[in-house]
Amino acid sequence: MIGILLFAGMLYLFLFAGERVVAGYFPMLEREQKSDNPWETGSRIFMRQLFPVMAYAEIYGNPEDYLSRGNSVPEYFYQDDETGETQGGEKNPEETATEETLTASVPAVGNGRSFSREQLSDFQFLIDNCYIVDSTTYVERDEMNADTLLSMDMTMQQDDTGYQILIYHTHSSSEMFADSRPDVLEDTPIGLGDTLTELLEGYGYRVYHDRTVYDRIDGKVDRNYAYTASGEGIDRILAEHPEIEVVIDLHRDGLNENTHLVTNINGKPTAKIMFFNGVSRTVANGELEYLANPNRQANLAFSLQLYLEGTADYPDFLRRTYIKGYQYNLDRRPKATLIEVGGQTNTLEEARNAMEPLAYILHRVLSGESRN
């Protein structure tokens, strides 16, 4: 009863005191989607706070997607960057062990789906269709303005004066594929980097592929220290080659063991990929000044332009871009991104096949030929 009275009081203040006044007492209003009808906005906030499951339904709900009608778990349950693992590396026991092989027949490029600028200018539409925002962080409306993000210049002139693209791997030896051979680096994301390097060089780019193993200390896997180690490594490379504009951290995702993220591109079984952003803020602590990223909005622009190009070219190839709360060394360049390729249930062939469409997507955006 007390809780209901408190929320009723909040609703009354919102309707009659003005939202700026109320936001001072209830900060969550700042991140709510506003409506021209204050009763509609206030009622939605009241119900979402009283029944939290409604907030989940608004984000993930799909009127044509009913779990009771199918025999598989929707893809968004598994769309995460290593979030299926606890700090000790064990899989989350709450994950559903439902067999899921996600496949689709994909024709040649250009037959994907596109969004209009009007659609993307709607904050909630943009988030729902392009992103997965981790529950430990949040995004602000002003930084997720599609017109601003899509107007930022992510092109790059091709020349012969030095390296243009850096590819490295924070996690390599600890990220194997279903048929990877033990202790063979070519069977890890490092091998994918070799393939991507060759493909990008075919487009005329000069690529520096850093094959350093950063997640193994004194012969033992240490994923926690890996970001510190890789950050120091790429800082040395960027100091030696300041002309580098694009920085790519190429990973393999960690998924539920019964999830197989694969599509079919031009007759080839192909692992799905996911772009990843770190926004240096958490729900618990707000802005993380010690992990400040002056390139945060440019990073968001780069991944959004890549995502929209990819979905237009290859339907079902890209998972929604994941946003999490830390920095992940993405502050080093405006055009920096982290890319997850498939998961441990994908084969090497599927992962390697993903490099060809990925290289094409990168080239389209960097060359200015993007559809967006």
Buried (B, 14 or more C-beta within 10 A) or exposed (E): EEEEEEBEEBBEBBBEEEBEEBBEEBEEBBEBBEEEEBEEBBBBBBBBBEEEEBBEEEEEEEEEEEEEEEEBBBBBBBBBBBBBBEEEEEBEEEBEEBEBEBEBEBEEBEEBEEBEEEEBBBBEBBBBBBBBBBEBBBBEBEEBBBEEBBEBEBEBEEEEEEBBBBBBBBBBBBBBBBEBEEEEBEBBBBBBBBBBBEBBBEBEBBBBBBBBBBBBEEEEBBBEEBBEBBBEBBEEBBEEBEEBBBBBBBBBBBBBBBBBBBBBBEEBBBBBBBBBBBBBBBEEEEEBEEBEBEBBBBBBBBBBBBBBBBBBBBBBBBBBBBBBBBBBBBBBBBBBBBBBBBBBBBBBBBBBBBBBBBBBBBBBBBBEEBBB
